[in-house]
Structure formats: C-alpha cells, structure tokens
Amino acid sequence: MCLICDRIEMIKQGTNPYFVKELETGYVVIGDNQHFYGYTLFLYKKHGNKTEIFHLEKDEQAKFLEEMTIVAEAVSRAFGAEKMNYELLGMGDAHLHWHLNPRRTGDIENYGNNGKGPVWWYPMEELEQMKSKLLIELDKLL
C-alpha cells in the first residue's frame, strides 16, 4: 500500500485524526504538517493504475475536479485566503491527491523561528479548530 492508501484505510477505520469529510470521489483531510495555516488535502478514493488525472474516465475526472474546486473554496473561506495555491504532485506518492494551500499576507505569523521558518509548523491544538472551521464551510457548499 502507499501512504495515501494507508491514510484512507485509517479514515475507514475511524483512526485518522485529520479526516474532515468524505465526498463522492475523495476524502478531505487537514494536512498533518501545516505549511500554511489551513493546508488541506483532497485524497482521491481509488488508487490502482490511475496515477494521473488523464487516466480517469471523463465523468470521474470532471467530478474529481469539481469536488476539488468545492473543497478549495471551503478552505479559502474557512482560513481567510487571499489566494489559493493548488498542487497535484506525486513523485513521492503517485496516488492522486490535491494539496490546497490557502495563502495570505503574513501567513507564517511568528511560528518557526519568529516567522523566518520553517513555515510548516502549527501547534496540534490548532488543528482541531481548523478541522471544525473547514467542515462548516464544506457543509455550506455541499
């Protein structure tokens, strides 16, 4: 299994503390490393040999992109983004998954060496608050 498949299995078992909501094509999770406040991932439900968006059937492709857009809007609203950054990477893990980074002026605050870096660290207690805010916005949009 891949890391994303492992995380999805944890969601199914009810043991993934970062899980926010299940959608038709994927799972919404708060990133366990916060590069930017509100960093969220949208994990495609299936893996197999579907490692690129163009591998998906057209209707599945459209639904996956539509849902990612809804999640991105919820993330933007929940975390006050001035601009959203989107990434669909996968060299380290080819399972389709979106990285959604809400960006705003001063978005690293004073965390990580008084705001100089690293930019990915946020206290664990803040993750619970972030999950709640995102869930509220997702429920409004779905």
N, C-alpha and C positions, 0 to 999 in steps of 0.2 A: 504493500500500500504506500501511497505518497502522503506527505504531510497534510495536504488539504483533505484527502480521503480520511485520514486519521481524525482530523478536526470535525469532519462531518459525522463520523461514527460517534464521536463524543456528543455531538448535538443530539443524535438519535437516542443515545443512552441517557441524555439529560445531565451530562457531566461537563459540558463546555461552558465555563463561566462567562464567556464573551458573546454568546449567542443572543441575538436580539429578536429576529423574526424569520420565519420560513415563508418564501414566496414560491410561485409555481416552478421557476427554473433554478432557484438558488436559495442560499441562506445568507442572511445579513449578520455580520459579527463586528463588534468593536475590535479594532486592532489591539493585540496584546502588547505591542510596542507602539507608543504614541509618537510618531514622527512629528505630527501636527495635531493639535487639540481636535479631537473628533475623528481622527483617522479610522476609516471603516473599510471593511472588505465585503464584497459580494461574491460568494463562492458558488460556482456552477454545480448543480446537484450530481451530474454524471461525470465520469472520467473516461475510462476506456481509451479508445484511439482518437477521441475528439479533443485535440490539443490546440486547435486554432478556431477562431470564430467562423472562418470559411469552411470548416469541417461540418458545421451544424446544418441541418435541413433549414431551408429558408424561413419557415414559420417559427421554428425553435430559435433560430438566430434573431429574428425580429422580436420575439417575446423576451429573450435574454437581454437584448439591448434596451428594450422598453423598460423592463424592470430595473436594470442598472440605472437608467435615467431617473426613475422614480426614487430609487434609493439615494442617488446623488442629490436630488432636490431636497429630500428629507434631511440628509446630512448637512446641506448648506443652510437650511432653516434652523435646524437644531443647534448648530455650532457657530452661527453668525459669519459664514464665509463671505469674503469679498470676492473670491474667485475659487472655483473648484479645479483641482488637478486630478486627472484620470490616468491610470496606468493599467495595462493588461500585459504583464510581463511573463515570466515563466521559464527562464533559462535554468533556474534552480529547482523549480517545481512546475512541470508542464500542465498541470490541472488548471483549467480555465478559472480565473478569478480576477476581479477588478480591485484595484487599490484606489480608494477615493480619499483625497486629501483636501479638507477644507482649509483654505489659506486666508489669512487676514493680516493686516499691518500689525507688527509686534507679536506675531503668533508663537514665538518661543518664550515669551514672557521672561521670567528670571530663572527658569528651570535650567539645569545643566550648566554649571559654571557661570552663574549670574547672566544667563541668556546668551552666552557665547557658544554653547554647545556642550555635549551633544544635544540635538534638538528632539530626540526621540523619547525622552523620559517623562512620564507623568505618574504621580502617586496612584497606587492601586485604588484607594478610596474614591478617587475622582472618576474611575471607570464606571462604577455603578451609577453615578449621577448621569454620566454621558449616555449609558445604555437607555436609561429612562427617557431622557430628552429625545433620543433618536426614535424610540418606539412610539412616542406620542406623535411625532411628525409623520412616521410611516403609516400609522393608523389613520391619520387625516387624509393621506393621499390614496390609500387603497380602498 
